[in-house]
């Protein structure tokens, strides 16, 4: 669902951003949305120093396919384990 957002930005900056977006084949709204998505993803990444030493040792030892859907596999495996 898209929601309208009103921003107050210097006119010169808007004009430059519009030209840049046009060169990239995007609307200014798409460009701003992509930036916000990038910022949100970066904030969600856990920093190595925030992990306990045990978790740091375990991090990255399991390799999985990119298309792995743990939300589908978890109920199946729990069902096998607990016989539900």
N, C-alpha and C positions, 0 to 999 in steps of 0.2 A: 504494500500500500504506500503510495507516494503522498507526502505531505509538503505543503508549501513552507518555505523558509525565507524570511526576509533578512538580508544582510546590509550593513552600511559599510561601503568600501569606497576609497578614493576613485573618482571618475577615471583618471589616467590608468589606474591599475585594472579597472574593469575593461577598458578598451583594449589594453594589452592582452589581458586574459582571454577576451573574446576572439582576438586574432589568433592567439595560440591554439585555442580550442578548435577553431575553424581549420587551421592547418593540420590538426590531428584528426579531423573528421568527427569531432564530438561537439555536443552542446556545452555551454558553460555549466549548466546544471549537472550534466554527466561528469564533467571534469571535477567539480567540487565534490560530488557524491563519491567518486573514486578516491579522492584524497581523504575524505572522512573514513572510508572503508579501510584504507591503508593505515591511518592513524589508529583506528579501533583494533585492527589485527595486531599491530605492533605493541599496543598497550596490553593485549591479552597474553602475549608471550611471557613465559615465566623465565626469569633470569636465573642463570646457573647458581648464583650466590643465595637465592631464595630456597634452594633445595637442601634437604638434609644430606649429610655425607653418604648414607646408605642409598638414598635415591639417586644421587649423582653417580655412584658406582654402577647402578642398574640401568641408568638412562642410555638408550640406544642399543641395548643388547638384543632386542627383539625386532626383527625386520618383517614388515607386513606390506602387502600390496596396497597401492594408493586407493584402490576401490573397495577396500575392506570396510564393511559396515558393522561395527561392533554392536550397534543397537539391535541388529538382527541376530547376531551370533550369541550375545549374552543370554537372552531368555532360553535359547535352545540348549546351551551348555548348562545353565542352572537347572533346567528341566531334567537333563540327563543325570546331573549330580544328585539332585534331591528327589528324583522320581515323581515330579509333579505333573 
